């Protein structure tokens, strides 16, 4: 009995230690943007005509508005409620959309398979849609394509707003921190502040490709020290200037505020909402942090520290009305000014880094779900899990950050743009959470409606105030969000039309079977990987290749890389292997399932995993193992990979493998290539640094007896084909709209979509395919 109690105590102690560690680490990632809001909230709130109302009641009313906005939207909505709406630990707008797509048929791309629902990460531990009766609203939305399109556009618009926050946050936070120099140097010109801010911005974005793994350990201490410092300064100002400021926490002062200021007070709400900027980024950046650790760090450190700081600034302003333009730095004691200025700059950089990383992540999610043009995604093994770098997005964010930093002479205009983007994204999250409440959590319509009415009405009031300031900076995020949204939707529309064209023009299995095992062509040693987006059937690319060049490899594998609406797919569940046609055809299908946050592996690892998976499938099929899914999909028996795979083959690395073998020629086993081709390939690989670091792997057939001797023969052919070489066959498509299509469709496909395809990354770069192994097949599409 005592041993059981002691083991429970040890487990409980371990869980507490884990929560404390995650809570500590979360300071450097989740709360940076939220913690630097005191730099500019009061300055933006009491700008314009509200600066004429210099009374203690108005200052207290502003504090009351800030306190209750921060409490209701940041604490109750996001920390208490929204942290329960995570997708296997991931948060953000796309995580909510992923939950909706899994529990309702909202996806517009018809590549869903029943086997996807068997993934261990598909159904969360807290909720499941199995054996649940669908509501009438859910059925209506699933039946009507327009409702699915409207939901997708809402998600894309919210995502584009978050991308806008990705370049507005560095500009706003870094420039606000540098503005403190003007407090001590009245002669400091506006241009000098902008130049310093631009230098810091350029340095921040230029260093993104190096990752943050070397300096990330400093982020949490910086933000903790910053939070505690502003709390101490706030407490000092409360005691020194106005101890009665605690009275402003009463909502009664909100009534007094609007009674005295009227319309001018309503317009100032665009500045008040800046106190919750960073809340949406906090939800989108959940990652590996647990809800318990986030609530602990927010409730114990972030929330009380920020409340004390806001109260301290209000106490200072109630006796120093003229200091509103520099309220934060003016309220700092002289002896602490320079240390706080340095800390504010460091905190602004940490906050900007967190938001930039979140922007990379959400663009990666858009791309994975087919809503963004092809881009290069960089992830290095020494980086943290989930940390990525996207060169194209990084430079776009840098250009936009510099543009708004230089373009907006008035920091309040930059605050208008920033606040409108953040509040609009929060409003989108509110609607998606209401849908999750009903469709995923299976709660009543009344509860979902109450959630929208309560939080949505508050956000609409703030949005109505922000809309007044659209001519004064608010137009920037709206205009860019609409442009980004149109680009993303056009890409999704074109990709969907292309998929449907492939689906309706795939080759019938009857025609394949009539060709016989040789397929009516010459089969040469090697493995041919034919990439297609179809999860069933034979793509027209294959037949087009055969008619142009009637020769192909002895082993044919149709590879489909698809994204399942889950954040991560476990490696052992990633591959679905099947067979196309009789065994003598040596044709297989491999469906590689990735989550929307999974990062592409190296091509050599993919080849090795693929061969091991096919070998395991052949063995399981021969043994009649129960793990094989007997459902037939286009004459394909889909199998779910498991630890049993690989028993039939042994994978080993020759001596001298690795970086030290870069000076050795490539080992070619049983290759049917001519000596000239072998020499050219080995020379190219020697000169290519990328090839010199590839793993040298060879396969050996295990000495296992099978009931059917054909199994060993098939495995031996697979090994020999791998040693002979692997070729990647991709379709090089030319897409045009039909001549009789409506003008809008022809413009979208022939102009916009074609422009995006020509100016984005090629599929070979995205799939990380070596050029020496690539075969491209031209295809014409008329959509």
C-alpha distance (Angstrom), angle and dihedral (degrees) to the residues before:
residue distance angle dihedral
X1 . . .
X2 3.80 . .
X3 3.82 91.3 .
X4 3.82 90.1 53.6
X5 3.81 91.0 50.0
X6 3.79 92.2 46.8
X7 3.82 91.9 50.3
X8 3.81 90.1 50.9
X9 3.79 90.3 49.5
X10 3.80 91.2 50.4
X11 3.80 90.7 49.1
X12 3.79 91.6 47.7
X13 3.80 90.9 48.7
X14 3.80 90.5 49.8
X15 3.81 91.3 50.5
X16 3.80 91.0 49.9
X17 3.80 91.1 50.0
X18 3.80 90.6 49.7
X19 3.81 92.1 50.3
X20 3.81 91.3 48.7
X21 3.81 91.8 49.0
X22 3.79 93.0 49.1
X23 3.79 90.8 45.6
X24 3.81 89.4 53.7
X25 3.81 93.2 48.2
X26 3.81 92.4 47.0
X27 3.81 91.8 66.7
X28 3.78 91.2 71.2
X29 3.81 95.3 47.6
X30 3.79 113.1 27.6
X31 3.80 109.1 33.3
X32 3.79 105.7 39.9
X33 3.80 97.4 99.9
X34 3.80 92.5 42.3
X35 3.82 93.2 49.0
X36 3.81 96.7 55.4
X37 3.82 94.7 52.8
X38 3.85 92.8 100.5
X39 3.81 87.4 70.5
X40 3.78 92.5 74.0
X41 3.84 112.7 7.8
X42 3.81 99.1 94.0
X43 3.79 92.6 38.0
X44 3.83 91.1 55.3
X45 3.82 94.6 40.2
X46 3.81 97.2 52.3
X47 3.79 96.3 41.4
X48 3.78 124.6 110.6
X49 3.78 119.6 18.0
X50 3.81 93.1 -14.8
X51 3.82 88.7 73.6
X52 3.83 86.8 73.7
X53 3.83 91.4 65.6
X54 3.80 100.0 80.6
X55 3.77 103.7 170.0
X56 3.77 135.1 118.4
X57 3.80 92.4 -120.3
X58 3.80 91.9 56.8
X59 3.82 91.7 48.8
X60 3.81 90.1 48.1
X61 3.81 89.6 47.4
X62 3.80 90.4 53.3
X63 3.81 90.1 50.5
X64 3.80 90.8 49.1
X65 3.81 90.8 52.0
X66 3.82 91.2 49.0
X67 3.80 92.9 47.1
X68 3.80 96.6 49.6
X69 3.81 93.9 40.9
X70 3.79 90.0 51.6
X71 3.81 91.8 44.7
X72 3.80 98.1 46.6
X73 3.81 101.1 39.1
X74 3.80 102.8 30.3
X75 3.80 102.8 31.0
X76 3.80 105.7 30.0
X77 3.80 102.2 27.5
X78 3.79 102.4 38.0
X79 3.81 106.5 21.9
X80 3.81 98.8 35.8
X81 3.82 102.2 31.9
X82 3.80 112.6 16.1
X83 3.80 95.5 49.9
X84 3.80 85.7 69.3
X85 3.82 90.0 58.9
X86 3.78 95.2 67.3
X87 3.79 122.6 134.5
X88 3.81 103.8 -129.2
X89 3.78 88.9 -40.6
X90 3.83 96.5 -39.6
X91 3.79 122.9 113.1
X92 3.77 138.9 -171.6
X93 3.78 138.0 80.2
X94 3.80 95.0 -60.3
X95 3.79 91.3 48.9
X96 3.81 89.1 57.1
X97 3.81 90.0 47.3
X98 3.80 89.6 49.7
X99 3.80 90.4 53.6
X100 3.80 90.2 50.7
X101 3.82 92.5 48.7
X102 3.80 91.4 51.5
X103 3.77 96.2 48.1
X104 3.80 96.9 37.0
X105 3.80 133.3 30.0
X106 3.80 95.8 -106.4
X107 3.80 98.9 130.9
X108 3.81 114.7 108.3
X109 3.82 93.6 -156.1
X110 3.84 110.7 83.9
X111 3.82 97.6 -145.7
X112 3.80 98.4 108.1
X113 3.80 117.1 131.2
X114 3.76 130.6 -165.8
X115 3.81 88.8 -126.7
X116 3.81 89.4 64.3
X117 3.79 89.9 67.2
X118 3.81 89.7 60.6
X119 3.81 92.0 66.2
X120 3.78 112.4 117.9
X121 3.82 90.5 -129.0
X122 3.80 95.7 46.8
X123 3.80 97.7 84.4
X124 3.77 115.7 43.0
X125 3.80 120.9 -134.0
X126 3.81 92.7 -117.9
X127 3.78 99.9 49.5
X128 3.76 141.1 17.1
X129 3.76 134.8 -177.7
X130 3.78 93.8 -147.7
X131 3.77 116.6 120.3
X132 3.79 90.8 0.9
X133 3.77 121.1 131.8
X134 3.80 112.5 -121.5
X135 3.78 117.9 -120.8
X136 3.79 121.6 -121.5
X137 3.81 92.1 -112.3
X138 3.79 90.4 51.9
X139 3.81 92.0 49.8
X140 3.80 90.7 48.7
X141 3.81 92.2 51.2
X142 3.81 92.2 47.3
X143 3.80 93.1 51.2
X144 3.79 98.1 48.8
X145 3.78 119.9 69.1
X146 3.80 92.3 -160.2
X147 3.80 91.4 61.8
X148 3.82 90.4 51.6
X149 3.79 90.4 48.8
X150 3.80 91.6 48.6
X151 3.81 90.6 51.3
X152 3.80 91.1 49.2
X153 3.81 91.8 49.8
X154 3.82 90.0 49.7
X155 3.80 90.4 51.5
X156 3.81 92.7 46.1
X157 3.80 91.9 48.9
X158 3.80 91.2 50.6
X159 3.79 90.1 47.1
X160 3.80 91.3 51.0
X161 3.80 89.5 51.6
X162 3.81 89.1 54.6
X163 3.82 88.8 50.5
X164 3.82 88.2 52.8
X165 3.79 88.7 52.1
X166 3.81 85.5 54.5
X167 3.81 92.3 68.6
X168 3.82 98.6 28.5
X169 3.81 94.4 55.9
X170 3.84 96.4 59.6
X171 3.80 91.2 44.6
X172 3.80 94.2 47.3
X173 3.80 99.1 40.5
X174 3.81 99.4 42.6
X175 3.78 94.1 43.3
X176 3.83 91.5 47.3
X177 3.79 90.9 52.0
X178 3.82 91.9 49.7
X179 3.83 91.1 48.2
X180 3.81 86.9 76.0
X181 3.80 89.3 77.3
X182 3.81 88.9 70.9
X183 3.82 90.0 63.4
X184 3.82 91.7 65.0
X185 3.79 96.8 31.7
X186 3.77 113.6 43.0
X187 3.79 89.8 177.1
X188 3.82 92.2 60.2
X189 3.78 107.0 119.4
X190 3.79 123.1 -129.6
X191 3.80 89.9 -120.0
X192 3.81 92.3 59.0
X193 3.80 91.6 56.1
X194 3.79 90.7 49.2
X195 3.82 92.8 48.5
X196 3.83 92.3 51.2
X197 3.81 90.8 47.2
X198 3.82 91.4 49.1
X199 3.81 91.9 50.2
X200 3.80 90.6 52.8
X201 3.81 91.2 46.6
X202 3.80 93.1 50.7
X203 3.79 91.2 48.4
X204 3.80 91.4 48.5
X205 3.80 95.1 52.2
X206 3.81 96.6 38.2
X207 3.81 90.8 57.4
X208 3.81 94.2 49.9
X209 3.81 93.5 95.1
X210 3.81 90.2 62.8
X211 3.79 92.9 60.6
X212 3.81 126.0 -136.6
X213 3.78 100.5 -98.0
X214 3.84 92.2 109.3
X215 3.82 96.4 52.3
X216 3.81 102.6 23.6
X217 3.81 91.1 98.4
X218 3.84 87.6 67.8
X219 3.81 95.6 54.5
X220 3.81 97.8 77.3
X221 3.85 95.8 47.1
X222 3.80 90.5 47.9
X223 3.80 93.3 52.3
X224 3.83 94.0 42.8
X225 3.80 91.2 49.7
X226 3.81 89.9 46.2
X227 3.81 93.2 49.8
X228 3.80 93.8 47.8
X229 3.81 91.6 45.6
X230 3.80 95.3 53.6
X231 3.82 89.1 45.6
X232 3.82 91.5 54.1
X233 3.81 90.8 46.3
X234 3.80 89.9 49.4
X235 3.79 91.8 50.2
X236 3.82 89.6 48.4
X237 3.81 91.2 53.1
X238 3.80 92.1 47.7
X239 3.79 92.2 54.2
X240 3.80 95.1 41.2
X241 3.79 103.1 41.6
X242 3.81 112.6 22.2
X243 3.83 123.8 -7.3
X244 3.82 88.5 -178.5
X245 3.79 91.2 72.2
X246 3.81 91.2 99.9
X247 3.80 87.2 75.2
X248 3.81 88.5 70.2
X249 3.81 90.0 71.5
X250 3.79 86.6 78.4
X251 3.85 112.8 98.5
X252 3.80 86.8 -134.6
X253 3.79 89.1 82.6
X254 3.82 89.5 60.0
X255 3.80 87.5 62.1
X256 3.81 90.4 48.4
X257 3.81 90.3 48.3
X258 3.81 94.4 55.9
X259 3.81 92.6 38.8
X260 3.79 91.1 57.5
X261 3.81 100.2 36.0
X262 3.82 103.6 32.2
X263 3.79 114.0 177.0
X264 3.81 92.4 1.0
X265 3.81 89.1 60.2
X266 3.79 91.2 51.0
X267 3.82 90.8 51.6
X268 3.82 89.4 51.5
X269 3.83 91.1 62.3
X270 3.80 86.9 86.7
X271 3.81 86.9 70.7
X272 3.81 95.2 42.4
X273 3.80 92.4 58.5
X274 3.82 89.8 62.2
X275 3.81 86.8 80.1
X276 3.83 89.1 75.6
X277 3.81 97.7 45.2
X278 3.75 106.2 126.5
X279 3.78 94.1 34.7
X280 3.80 92.0 100.9
X281 3.81 90.7 46.0
X282 3.81 88.2 51.2
X283 3.81 90.0 56.3
X284 3.81 92.9 44.3
X285 3.82 92.8 49.9
X286 3.81 98.3 54.6
X287 3.80 94.0 120.5
X288 3.77 112.6 143.1
X289 3.82 95.3 -6.2
X290 3.78 120.6 107.7
X291 3.78 125.7 -131.8
X292 3.81 90.4 -116.4
X293 3.82 93.3 54.6
X294 3.81 92.7 47.7
X295 3.79 93.1 48.6
X296 3.79 90.6 48.0
X297 3.81 94.9 51.5
X298 3.81 94.0 41.5
X299 3.80 97.7 46.4
X300 3.81 97.2 40.0
X301 3.81 101.8 40.2
X302 3.81 117.3 4.2
X303 3.80 100.6 44.5
X304 3.85 99.2 45.5
X305 3.82 92.9 40.6
X306 3.80 93.4 52.1
X307 3.82 93.0 44.2
X308 3.82 90.5 52.0
X309 3.81 90.6 48.8
X310 3.81 93.2 50.0
X311 3.80 90.3 47.4
X312 3.80 91.0 48.7
X313 3.81 93.1 51.3
X314 3.81 90.0 48.2
X315 3.82 90.6 50.7
X316 3.81 90.3 50.2
X317 3.82 93.7 46.7
X318 3.81 92.8 47.8
X319 3.83 86.5 67.7
X320 3.82 98.8 29.1
X321 3.82 108.3 44.1
X322 3.81 94.1 162.9
X323 3.84 91.3 62.2
X324 3.82 94.8 69.2
X325 3.87 95.8 109.4
X326 3.82 90.0 57.8
X327 3.79 99.9 22.5
X328 3.81 97.6 142.5
X329 3.80 99.3 48.0
X330 3.81 93.3 35.3
X331 3.82 90.2 57.4
X332 3.82 93.3 55.2
X333 3.83 116.5 100.7
X334 3.81 111.9 -109.4
X335 3.79 94.3 -116.4
X336 3.82 91.6 56.5
X337 3.78 99.5 41.4
X338 3.82 100.7 98.9
X339 3.82 96.3 41.0
X340 3.81 89.7 49.7
X341 3.83 91.2 47.3
X342 3.81 90.5 54.0
X343 3.79 91.5 45.8
X344 3.80 91.4 48.2
X345 3.81 90.5 53.4
X346 3.81 91.8 48.6
X347 3.81 91.2 46.5
X348 3.82 89.9 50.0
X349 3.81 90.3 52.1
X350 3.82 91.7 48.9
X351 3.80 90.6 47.9
X352 3.79 91.2 49.0
X353 3.80 91.5 48.8
X354 3.80 91.2 53.4
X355 3.80 93.1 50.2
X356 3.82 92.7 46.2
X357 3.81 90.2 52.1
X358 3.80 89.5 48.7
X359 3.81 89.6 51.6
X360 3.81 91.4 52.3
X361 3.79 88.6 49.9
X362 3.79 96.1 50.6
X363 3.82 92.3 46.2
X364 3.80 87.8 51.6
X365 3.82 89.0 52.9
X366 3.82 91.3 49.8
X367 3.80 90.7 50.3
X368 3.80 93.2 47.0
X369 3.80 91.8 53.6
X370 3.82 92.4 48.8
X371 3.80 97.8 -103.0
X372 3.80 101.4 112.1
X373 3.82 134.7 54.8
X374 3.79 117.8 -100.2
X375 3.81 112.2 -75.2
X376 3.77 137.2 173.7
X377 3.80 112.4 -103.5
X378 3.80 115.9 -163.1
X379 3.79 123.1 -160.0
X380 3.81 122.9 164.3
X381 3.79 122.9 -156.4
X382 3.82 92.3 -123.1
X383 3.80 91.9 55.3
X384 3.79 123.1 93.1
X385 3.76 118.7 -89.4
X386 3.77 110.6 -84.0
X387 3.82 93.9 15.2
X388 3.79 109.7 129.1
X389 3.78 139.1 165.3
X390 3.81 125.2 -145.0
X391 3.83 111.6 -168.1
X392 3.81 96.7 -160.9
X393 3.80 94.1 50.3
X394 3.80 92.2 43.8
X395 3.81 93.2 58.2
X396 3.80 92.8 42.8
X397 3.81 89.9 53.2
X398 3.82 90.6 47.8
X399 3.81 93.1 51.3
X400 3.79 92.9 47.1
X401 3.82 92.8 45.7
X402 3.79 91.2 51.8
X403 3.80 90.9 45.2
X404 3.81 95.0 55.0
X405 3.82 92.6 40.1
X406 3.79 91.9 54.3
X407 3.81 97.0 32.1
X408 3.82 99.0 52.4
X409 3.78 107.2 65.4
X410 3.81 89.6 175.9
X411 3.80 112.7 65.1
X412 3.81 89.0 -152.8
X413 3.81 90.0 65.5
X414 3.79 89.5 53.4
X415 3.80 87.6 49.4
X416 3.81 90.0 52.7
X417 3.79 91.0 55.3
X418 3.79 92.2 44.2
X419 3.79 95.1 48.6
X420 3.81 94.6 46.6
X421 3.81 91.6 51.3
X422 3.81 93.3 49.0
X423 3.80 96.0 45.4
X424 3.81 93.3 45.6
X425 3.81 90.5 52.1
X426 3.80 89.6 48.6
X427 3.81 90.2 51.5
X428 3.83 90.9 53.1
X429 3.81 89.4 50.3
X430 3.81 89.8 53.2
X431 3.80 92.5 57.4
X432 3.80 93.5 45.1
X433 3.81 90.7 49.1
X434 3.81 89.7 53.1
X435 3.82 89.3 54.4
X436 3.80 90.4 47.9
X437 3.80 89.5 50.5
X438 3.78 91.1 58.3
X439 3.82 104.7 29.8
X440 3.82 100.9 34.6
X441 3.79 106.3 24.3
X442 3.84 90.1 35.6
X443 3.77 93.0 -136.4
X444 3.79 122.3 153.6
X445 3.78 125.6 -82.1
X446 3.78 88.8 -115.7
X447 3.81 93.3 61.6
X448 3.80 92.5 46.9
X449 3.81 90.5 47.4
X450 3.80 92.2 48.8
X451 3.80 90.0 51.6
X452 3.82 91.3 52.7
X453 3.80 94.0 43.6
X454 3.80 94.9 49.3
X455 3.79 102.7 41.8
X456 3.81 96.0 23.9
X457 3.81 93.0 55.2
X458 3.82 90.8 52.3
X459 3.78 91.1 49.3
X460 3.82 92.8 46.5
X461 3.80 89.7 55.8
X462 3.79 90.4 53.8
X463 3.81 92.0 43.7
X464 3.78 91.4 51.5
X465 3.79 88.8 55.2
X466 3.82 91.8 46.8
X467 3.79 91.5 51.1
X468 3.80 88.7 63.9
X469 3.80 87.3 62.6
X470 3.79 96.5 50.7
X471 3.85 91.2 107.3
X472 3.84 88.7 50.3
X473 3.79 98.9 59.6
X474 3.79 102.2 -54.5
X475 3.80 91.5 101.3
X476 3.82 92.5 70.6
X477 3.83 99.9 72.0
X478 3.80 92.2 37.2
X479 3.80 94.2 51.7
X480 3.81 94.3 43.7
X481 3.82 92.4 44.4
X482 3.79 91.0 53.9
X483 3.83 90.7 48.6
X484 3.81 92.6 47.6
X485 3.80 91.2 45.4
X486 3.82 92.8 52.1
X487 3.81 90.6 49.4
X488 3.80 91.9 49.9
X489 3.80 94.6 45.1
X490 3.81 93.5 46.6
X491 3.80 89.4 51.8
X492 3.80 91.2 48.7
X493 3.81 91.2 46.1
X494 3.82 93.1 50.3
X495 3.81 93.2 45.3
X496 3.80 90.8 49.3
X497 3.81 92.8 49.5
X498 3.80 90.1 48.5
X499 3.81 91.0 50.7
X500 3.80 91.9 49.7
X501 3.82 90.0 49.2
X502 3.82 90.2 53.1
X503 3.79 90.4 45.5
X504 3.80 94.2 53.3
X505 3.81 94.2 42.6
X506 3.78 100.2 46.2
X507 3.81 118.4 130.9
X508 3.77 118.5 -97.3
X509 3.79 117.4 -116.6
X510 3.82 89.3 -130.5
X511 3.79 90.1 66.8
X512 3.82 91.9 47.4
X513 3.81 92.0 50.1
X514 3.79 92.9 50.3
X515 3.82 90.1 59.3
X516 3.80 92.8 63.9
X517 3.85 128.6 -142.3
X518 3.81 93.0 -48.2
X519 3.83 91.0 52.2
X520 3.79 86.6 -135.7
X521 3.80 91.4 -74.1
X522 3.79 140.2 89.0
X523 3.82 111.3 -85.5
X524 3.81 113.4 -148.2
X525 3.83 127.6 -169.9
X526 3.79 116.2 -84.3
X527 3.80 141.8 62.6
X528 3.78 120.6 -81.6
X529 3.80 114.7 -157.1
X530 3.79 109.9 -160.5
X531 3.78 110.3 -164.9
X532 3.78 116.2 -147.3
X533 3.78 137.5 156.8
X534 3.81 92.4 -136.2
X535 3.80 117.7 104.8
X536 3.81 91.8 -162.0
X537 3.80 136.9 28.9
X538 3.79 131.7 23.3
X539 3.83 116.3 -67.9
X540 3.78 121.2 -125.8
X541 3.82 88.0 -119.8
X542 3.80 89.5 76.1
X543 3.79 96.2 54.2
X544 3.80 90.8 42.8
X545 3.80 88.6 55.8
X546 3.81 92.9 48.2
X547 3.79 93.1 50.7
X548 3.81 91.2 49.5
X549 3.81 97.2 42.6
X550 3.84 113.1 13.1
X551 3.82 93.9 -153.9
X552 3.77 129.6 90.1
X553 3.78 142.5 160.1
X554 3.78 125.0 -76.3
X555 3.82 91.7 -120.1
X556 3.81 117.5 47.4
X557 3.79 121.3 -168.1
X558 3.80 122.2 -177.0
X559 3.81 104.9 -151.0
X560 3.79 121.4 -160.2
X561 3.78 118.5 -176.3
X562 3.78 109.2 -162.3
X563 3.76 134.8 169.4
X564 3.77 117.9 -127.9
X565 3.83 115.3 -153.9
X566 3.81 93.1 -107.7
X567 3.82 126.2 97.8
X568 3.81 96.4 -123.5
X569 3.79 136.0 12.2
X570 3.83 115.1 -152.7
X571 3.80 112.6 -116.3
X572 3.80 93.2 -120.9
X573 3.82 90.4 55.7
X574 3.79 97.7 41.9
X575 3.83 101.3 93.9
X576 3.78 127.4 64.6
X577 3.78 108.9 -169.9
X578 3.78 125.0 -167.7
X579 3.76 142.1 159.9
X580 3.79 127.8 -114.8
X581 3.79 114.5 -150.9
X582 3.83 125.7 -22.3
X583 3.81 121.7 -22.9
X584 3.79 92.8 -104.2
X585 3.84 90.1 64.7
X586 3.84 91.0 66.7
X587 3.78 89.7 -147.6
X588 3.79 120.7 142.7
X589 3.75 139.3 175.2
X590 3.79 123.9 -138.3
X591 3.77 120.2 -170.4
X592 3.80 110.4 -166.8
X593 3.78 108.7 -158.1
X594 3.79 118.1 -158.1
X595 3.76 131.9 179.6
X596 3.78 119.6 -125.6
X597 3.83 90.0 -104.9
X598 3.80 98.0 42.1
X599 3.80 116.0 116.3
X600 3.81 122.6 -135.0
X601 3.81 114.2 -102.7
X602 3.80 126.7 -141.2
X603 3.79 116.0 -76.1
X604 3.81 93.5 -121.3
X605 3.81 91.2 56.7
X606 3.79 88.6 48.3
X607 3.81 92.4 52.8
X608 3.81 92.5 49.1
X609 3.80 93.6 46.1
X610 3.79 89.8 48.0
X611 3.81 93.9 52.5
X612 3.80 92.0 46.5
X613 3.79 91.1 48.7
X614 3.82 93.7 49.8
X615 3.81 90.2 48.0
X616 3.78 90.4 50.5
X617 3.78 90.6 48.8
X618 3.81 91.6 52.0
X619 3.79 90.3 50.8
X620 3.80 94.9 46.4
X621 3.79 90.9 46.5
X622 3.81 90.8 51.7
X623 3.79 93.0 47.9
X624 3.80 92.0 47.0
X625 3.79 89.5 -127.4
X626 3.77 116.6 -170.3
X627 3.79 92.5 -128.3
X628 3.79 90.2 75.5
X629 3.77 112.1 101.5
X630 3.79 104.7 -129.7
X631 3.79 95.0 -159.9
X632 3.80 108.0 118.0
X633 3.79 116.4 -139.0
X634 3.78 111.0 -179.5
X635 3.84 91.8 -25.4
X636 3.79 89.5 -50.7
X637 3.79 123.2 126.7
X638 3.77 105.0 -151.6
X639 3.79 116.7 -146.1
X640 3.76 127.5 -167.8
X641 3.78 112.8 -133.7
X642 3.77 118.9 -119.8
X643 3.78 142.2 165.6
X644 3.82 89.3 -79.9
X645 3.80 90.1 72.4
X646 3.76 116.5 103.0
X647 3.81 99.5 35.1
X648 3.78 91.0 116.6
X649 3.82 95.1 52.5
X650 3.76 133.7 47.0
X651 3.78 118.0 -150.4
X652 3.80 118.4 -155.6
X653 3.78 137.8 168.4
X654 3.82 118.8 -129.9
X655 3.80 119.9 -123.0
X656 3.79 114.2 -83.0
X657 3.80 92.2 31.9
X658 3.76 119.4 152.8
X659 3.74 132.8 35.1
X660 3.76 92.2 -25.9
X661 3.78 90.6 62.2
X662 3.78 94.9 60.4
X663 3.78 90.6 106.3
X664 3.81 93.8 53.6
X665 3.79 122.8 88.6
X666 3.77 117.2 -111.1
X667 3.80 114.9 -86.6
X668 3.80 108.2 -118.3
X669 3.78 114.4 -165.6
X670 3.79 122.3 -164.5
X671 3.78 91.0 -22.5
X672 3.77 119.0 175.4
X673 3.79 93.2 -159.7
X674 3.77 119.9 115.9
X675 3.81 118.8 -101.4
X676 3.80 90.0 -110.7
X677 3.82 92.6 54.5
X678 3.80 91.1 45.0
X679 3.80 90.8 51.2
X680 3.83 93.1 48.3
X681 3.79 93.0 47.9
X682 3.81 94.4 47.0
X683 3.83 90.7 47.8
X684 3.81 91.6 51.0
X685 3.78 92.2 48.4
X686 3.81 92.2 48.7
X687 3.79 90.9 53.5
X688 3.80 93.9 45.2
X689 3.79 115.0 83.8
X690 3.78 89.4 -159.5
X691 3.81 92.2 59.4
X692 3.78 93.8 43.3
X693 3.79 89.9 65.9
X694 3.79 96.3 49.4
X695 3.77 119.5 115.6
X696 3.80 115.8 -105.4
X697 3.79 105.7 -139.7
X698 3.77 131.8 172.0
X699 3.79 128.5 -171.9
X700 3.76 127.7 -138.1
X701 3.80 126.2 -166.3
X702 3.79 113.2 -121.4
X703 3.78 119.4 -125.4
X704 3.81 96.2 -108.8
X705 3.77 126.0 146.8
X706 3.80 116.9 -132.9
X707 3.77 129.7 -166.4
X708 3.78 89.7 -132.5
X709 3.84 112.4 52.9
X710 3.81 89.5 -157.6
X711 3.81 88.9 71.8
X712 3.79 93.4 64.9
X713 3.79 90.2 45.3
X714 3.83 90.9 52.3
X715 3.81 92.0 48.3
X716 3.79 91.0 48.5
X717 3.81 90.6 51.9
X718 3.80 89.3 50.4
X719 3.81 92.5 52.8
X720 3.80 93.1 46.0
X721 3.80 90.5 48.0
X722 3.82 91.1 52.4
X723 3.79 91.7 50.0
X724 3.81 90.1 48.9
X725 3.79 91.3 57.2
X726 3.78 144.7 -89.2
X727 3.80 123.8 -107.0
X728 3.80 125.8 -164.8
X729 3.79 116.6 -143.6
X730 3.80 116.3 -162.3
X731 3.75 131.4 174.7
X732 3.80 114.3 -117.3
X733 3.78 97.8 -153.4
X734 3.80 130.3 -160.4
X735 3.79 108.8 -161.6
X736 3.79 125.7 -160.4
X737 3.77 133.9 162.2
X738 3.78 118.0 -117.2
X739 3.79 113.1 -91.9
X740 3.82 92.9 -120.2
X741 3.84 93.7 48.6
X742 3.84 118.4 117.7
X743 3.79 116.0 -83.1
X744 3.82 93.8 -112.1
X745 3.80 92.2 53.6
X746 3.80 92.1 47.4
X747 3.80 90.5 50.0
X748 3.81 92.7 48.2
X749 3.83 95.4 46.7
X750 3.82 102.3 33.1
X751 3.79 98.0 38.8
X752 3.80 115.1 19.4
X753 3.81 101.2 29.4
X754 3.81 92.7 40.9
X755 3.80 90.5 50.0
X756 3.80 91.0 51.5
X757 3.81 92.2 48.5
X758 3.80 92.7 50.2
X759 3.79 94.3 48.2
X760 3.79 101.9 42.9
X761 3.79 130.8 77.7
X762 3.78 117.5 -69.1
X763 3.80 119.9 -112.7
X764 3.81 90.6 -112.7
X765 3.81 90.4 61.7
X766 3.78 93.6 45.2
X767 3.81 93.3 47.1
X768 3.83 91.1 42.0
X769 3.80 93.4 -127.2
X770 3.84 119.2 170.0
X771 3.79 112.4 -120.5
X772 3.82 93.8 -132.8
X773 3.81 90.0 62.1
X774 3.81 98.0 44.3
X775 3.80 127.7 111.6
X776 3.80 117.8 178.8
X777 3.80 123.0 -160.2
X778 3.79 118.8 -159.1
X779 3.80 115.8 -127.8
X780 3.78 131.3 179.2
X781 3.79 118.8 -145.8
X782 3.79 123.4 -165.2
X783 3.79 107.0 -170.8
